Amino acid sequence: MKPMTIQEVAKAVEGTLIGKEKAQTLVQAVTIDSREVKEGSLFVARKGENTDGHRFMAQALENGAAAVISQKEDEKISPMILVEDTDMALQKLAKYYRDKWDIPFIGITGSVGKTTTKDMVASVLRQKYRTHATHGNFNNEWGVPLTLFSMPEDTEVAVVEMGMNHFGEMHRLSAMVQPDIAVISNVGVAHMEFLGSREGILQAKCEIFDFMRPDAKAVLLQDHDLLSTLQGKLKQEITWYSADEAADYYAEDIVSKGLRGTEFTLCTPQGKIRVVLPVAGVHMVQNALAAAAVGGLLGLSLEQMKAGLQHLVLTKDRMHIFNCDNGLTVINDAYNANPVSTKAALEVLQYAEGRKVAILGGMGELGDDAVKMHLEIGHAVAEVGVELLICVGELAKDIARGAKEAGVKQVYCFESQQALWEEISSLLRTEDTVLIKASHSMALEKTAEKIQGVELH
């Protein structure tokens, strides 16, 4: 990161500096995890759900922290920047730090596929620019600041994933990122519990535009029922993309190559080029088109767009397909789940050879429609020809019920992953293709690791 003095940080967060003799000491990294503190770090003591960072301030200083930001005064801790709220201080500092940069910032949000779209955009832009992108899915009110602070000094473009589940969150993220290009991949049903309706979700997503200049750009899915209604309503110029119809960026002649990926003709204002996308699922083409659109707005050639898409590497646990020594083929898409992404993953599974197996957990934050949506996933399981369905956790019992209603014969339910692991060797067999998917809180990536070592018959 670009270094800042402790005094500069104190001013940016409107805090009181205790230990002014260290005012000119340089801050060279920012962290909220005392275990990650290194020489010159600024440690921000957040009060999280499970632990209070204020307990580790002394340890952070012992480990080489230049200073700590705290909302609790402690005469033993120095240098300290005392603030009313450390979360707000983190966000103020992030906005201040972003203002030091005169480079394009790309903000990416959407109910489904924002991490994959972020990966694709970054892969495309790296063909021309030194590109910094969100690690994993550090996309919330503490993750976005850490993304900004971790930018190398030679960064030429920043790609920032931006997530939210309540009104006002995207507004605060937009204040920090101030995107020059904003991508909204779609508006689904994720976070319905907090936002009330898809129209509410659209409203919350559109807060991404709150701190964008009028000459900034929006990149939107043209054939989306809600995003299409933004035509003529934004101050920013819109670049449209679509996998199904002509747009500024669109696809022709889409051909699924099964689990090996998807081939299509990328159609742009610059011309057309054939692309082989190395990830399974026709739905991935939409994300690729969004990435190409961002590339086009930043001056990339057709060949650079193609190279970026064809050399794509996705974030861990996102549609990762691999073969195990025990004969299983695993589709690990365990990082998160909602009804749209789960149905899309099931559509990928239908291309598998051998027996099709789905290990599914529950989907969170769906509100009053949770039971209905889990039942629909059960029906979708039957539609794609899944022969063995394994459900984990309480919410997934409704997936099992829906699958049985739709005629799936082999359906098993387990209260926990541990209970599943005790039986897994008797359920799976060599040459099965296994899809693993659930909401992040289920941590089903542990099962993806576990089954690699299971002895099968």
N, C-alpha and C positions, 0 to 999 in steps of 0.2 A: 504494500500500500504506500501511498504518498505520506511521508512522516508529518506529524503535527506535534507542536509542543503541548505540554500539559496545560499551560495557561490558555492556549488557543482552544483546547477541548473544553475547558471550564467555561470560557466565554460562549462557545457554540451551544452548550447545553444549559446555559443560564444557571450554573451552579456556583457554589462557594468553594474555593480552593483552600484546603487545609494542608500546610506544608509548602508555603510559597517559595522556600529556598530551592525547591525542585521545579519551579515554574517553567524553566526553559528545557527541561528534560524532554527528549523526543519519544513520542508514541509511535511504534512501528507495526503494531498489529492490535486488533480488538477481538476479545473473546468473552463469552458468557460462561465458559467452562474452565474452572480453575485447573483442571488436569491438562488443558491445552496451553496454559500460560508459558511463555518463553521470555527471554530477555527483551525488555522494551514493550511488552504487551500492556494494553489497557484492559483491566478486568472490570466488567460491568456486573454488579451483584444483583441479579434478578431474583425475585421471589416466585419460583415456579410452582407447578401443581404438586410436585413430589419432594422438592427440597428448596432451601433458601440459600441463595448464593452468598448472603451476608456472613454465613458461617465459615466461609472459605476465604475471606479477604486476607487474613494474616498469611495463610498458606500461599495465596497468589503472590503476595509481596516477597515472601521467602523464595519463591520460584523465579523471581526476576521481574515481576510486573513493575512497570514504570509508575503506575498509579491505579487506584480503584475508583469507580463511581458507585456511590452508596446513597441510600435513602435513610440510613440509620447512622447517627453520629457515634464515633468510637474513638476516644482519645489515643488509643494504642495504634491506630491505623493512620499512616501518613506515607506518601501524599495521598489525600483523599479529595474527591470532588463530591460535595454533598448536594443532593438534589431532592426534590419532593417525590419524584417517581422515576425509578431507574429505567422502566420501559419507555417512558416518554423521552427521557434523556437519550436513550439509544437511538430513538427515531429522529430526534433533533440533530444529533451528531451525524446520522446517516444523510439527512438532507443537506447539512452543511458540507459534508464530504463530497456528495454528488455534485454540488455546485462548483467544485474545483475542476471538474472535467468538461472539456469541450469536444465530446465524441458522441456518436449516436448511441442512444439507449433504446433497447427493444423490450417492451413489456408484453408478456404473454399470459393470458388467462383463458379460462374455459371450464365448463363442468366436466368434460371428458377430454383426455388427451393432451393436457397442457404440458406435462413433462416430456412426452414424446415429441410434441411440436417444438418445445425448447431445444431438445437434442438435435432435431432436424435443422432448425434455424441456425444453431451454432455450427453444425457440421458444414452447412452451406457457406456461411460467412467466413469460416476458417480457410476457405480456398483463396481468399483475397486479403483478409484482415487478421491481425492478432486479436482474437476474440475471447472474452471472458464470459462464462455462463454459470448460472446457478448450479451449485453442486447438489446432487440428489434432488430433493424437492424442498430446499430451504426457501419456502415461498410465503412465509407468514410474517407477522409483525416483528419477530426477532430474526427470522431467517433472511429476509430481504436486506436488513442492515448488514448482516454478516457477509452476504453476497457482495455488497458494495465495498465493504472494507477490505475484502480479499482480492480486489482487482490489482493485478501487477501494474507497475508504473508505466509499462509500455503498451497497455491495453488500447486498442483502436476502436473496438465495438463491445458493448456490454449487452448480454441477453439475460433478462431477469424474469424468472417465473413468478407470478403473483397470484396467490390463492386467498380465498376468504370463505367464511360461512355465516357472517352477520353483516347487516348494513353498517356502513361507515368504515369497515376494515379496508376495502379497496381504496377508499378516499385517502386514508392515511398512507397506504402503500404508494399511491400515485404521487402524493406529496414528496415522498422520498425519491422515487425513481424518475418522475417527470419524463415519461417516455417520449421519444421522438417518433417511434412507430409503435402502435398498440395492436396486438393480435388478439381477437376473441375467437377461439376455435368453435365454440358452440354454447348453447344454453340448455342444460339437461334438467335432471331432477335432484342432483346431489345438493344437500343442505336444505331440502324442502322443509325440514323440521323447524329451521330458524327463519327462513325467508318466505314461507307461506305459499308461494306459487311460482311457476316458471316465469311469470311476468315480474315477480319480485326478484327472482334470481337475475333476470336481465337488467333490472334497475340497479342492483348491487354491482353487477359486472361493469356496467357503464360508468361507474365511479372512476374507472381507470382513465377516463378522459378529463377528469376534473383539473388536473395540473399540466395538461398538454397545451402547447402553444397552438394557435389557429393554423399555423403552417405545418404542423405535425401530420402524420398519416395514420389512418386506420386500415387494418387488413381484416376482412370479414368474410364469412362463408355466405355466398350469395343465395343458395337454395335452402337456407335455414328459415323456418317459419317466423322466428322472432327477430333474428339479426337482420333479415331483409327489411324489416319495418324501420330500420335506422336510416334508410335512404332519405337524404334531404334534411335530416334532423341534427346532424353533427356539424360542428364548425370545421372539423378536419376533413380533408379529402379522403374518400374511401377507395381502396383497391379491393376488388372482389375476386374470390376464387371459388371453384366448384368442380367436383368430380363427375357431376351428372349433366351439366349444361354449359353452354358457352359463357365465359366470363373473362375478366382481364387475364386470369391464369386458370386454365382448365385442363382436363385430361381427356384423351381419346384412346380408344382401343385398349382398354384395361384387360389384362390377362393374368389370372391367378396362376402362380407356380406352386400352389400348395404351401407346405411349410417352408419352402425355399424362398418365398417372397412374392412380389407382384411386379409385373412389367406394364408400362403405360407410355403413351406419348405425351410429353409435357408441352403444352401450348401456351405461349407467352407473347407479349407485344414484340419481342425480339425474333420470334420464330418458333419452330418446333424441334424437339429432340427426343429420341427414345431413351427411356430410363428403366433400369432394373433396380427396384427397391428391395434391399436385402432383409426385409421383415415381412412376416406373414400377415395377411389380412387386407382385403380390398379397402377397408375403412382407413388404412394407413395412407392411402393416396391423398385424401383430403389434407392431412397434416403435411405431407410433402409439398402440396401445392401452396400452402401457407408459407412454408419455408422458401420456396422458389419466389413467391411474391415479395417477401422481405429482401431476398437477394437482389431481385430486379430493382427495387427501390433504392438499393445501395450500390447499384452499378455493376453487378456481377454479370458475366457472360453466360450464355446457355451452357457452354462446356463446364464452367465453374459450378453452376447449379447442379448439373448432372453428377459431377465428381463428388460434390458434397453429399448428395443423396445416396449415391452408390457406395460410399465409404462410411456410412452411418454406423455409429455404435450407440445403442440405447442405454439409458440409466439402468443400473442393476435391478433385477426383479421385474422388469417391464418387458413382456413378450420375449423372454429369453428362452430359446429353444436349444436343447442339447441332448446328446445321447449318453446314457450311463453304461458302465461296464456290465451291469446286470441285465442289459437288454432293453431297459425302458427308454422311451423318448419322453422328455419332460418339457412342457410348455409352462415356464415359471412366469406368471403374470400376477404375482402375489402382492405387489406393492400396495394396491388399493383397488376398490371396486365400487361400482354403482350399476344400476340396471342397464344403461346403454353400453358401458365398457364390458360388462359381463356377457351380454348377448354377442358383442363383437368378438370376444375371445372364444366363445362357443362356436361361432361361425368359422374361426380358424381351425378349431379342433376337428370339424367335419372333413377337412382335407387329409386328415391323418390316415396312414395305413395301419392295419391291425386293429385291435380292440380299442375303442374310444372310452377313456375314463375321465371323469371330472371330480376333483376334490374341491368343494366349494364351502366357503364360510359365509357369514352374514354380511349384509351391507348396511352401514350405519347412516344416521341423520336423514331418514326418509319420511319422518313425520307420520301422519295418520294413514298414509298409503303404504306403509312398510309391508304389511302382510300381503296385500294385493301384489306388490311388486316382486316379492320373493316367490309367490305362487307363479307369477309370469315367467320367472327364471326357470322354475321347474318345468313349465310347459316348453320353454325354449330348449332345455336339455333333451327332451324327447324329440323335438323337431330336427335337431342336428345329428341324431342317431347315437347318442351316448348310450353305451351298454351297461356301464357300471357307474353309479353316482354315489359319492361319499360326501356326506354333509357333516360339518363340524360346528358346534355351538348352537345356542338356543334359536337365534334368528333363522339359521339355515334349515330348521325343521320344516318351515313353510316351503322352502325349495323342494325338500323331499316329498312333502305332501302333493305339491303341484306336479312333480315328476311322476309319482304313482298314478295320479289322476289321468295323466297323459299317456300312460302305458309303459313306463320304464319298469322293467322287472327286477333288476338288481339295485336296490337302494338301501344304503346303510347310514345310520346317524350315530354320531359320537359327541359326547358332552365336551371333550377336550382333545387337543392334539395328542397328548400323552396316551389317552385311551385308544385313539386311532393307531398309534405306533405299535401298541401291543398286538394288534390284529392285522397290521398292514401286509405282512408277508403272506398271509393266507388269502388276501383279497386280490393282490396284484399278481400278474404273471409276465414272463418274458415276452417282449415285443408289444406290450401295451404302450399307447400314447396317453400321457396323463397331463391334463390341464389343472393348474393350481391357482385359485383366485379367491380373494376375499378382501374386505376392508382392512386397512393398514393395522388397525388395533388387534386384529386376529393373529398377526405375525405368522401367517402360513408359510412364509419363506423358510421357516424351520423345518416344515414338512418336506419342502422341495430339497433341502439338504439331506434330510433323514432317509428318504427313499432311495437315494443314490447308492447307499450301502446295504440295502435290504437284500437278503438272499432269496431268490425267486426260483420257481420250478417251471 
